[in-house]
């Protein structure tokens, strides 16, 4: 997962994915979303948080749709899948 993808997940879900110097990626992404500079203290504002979440949703959905698996499941894993029984 790239730092930008982490920023997308963080913006949409609110789960902290980036810390320390990497917070820059998150702030850059949300500034792109709302088309203006964002101060970190603004992120506790519910209105700003909802706006960021709403605008990040299409990127989050696209990220999920284009996700790739790093390996194919084994035949045993496929056979053991509980939803197939």
Number of C-alpha atoms within 10 A of each C-alpha: 7 7 15 15 17 19 27 26 24 20 28 22 14 13 11 13 17 17 10 6 7 14 16 13 18 23 18 15 19 24 15 14 16 14 9 10 11 15 9 10 7 11 15 9 10 10 11 14 16 14 15 23 21 13 16 22 16 13 15 20 14 10 15 11 9 8 10 8 7 6 6 8 10 9 8 8 10 12 12 11 9 8 7 7 6
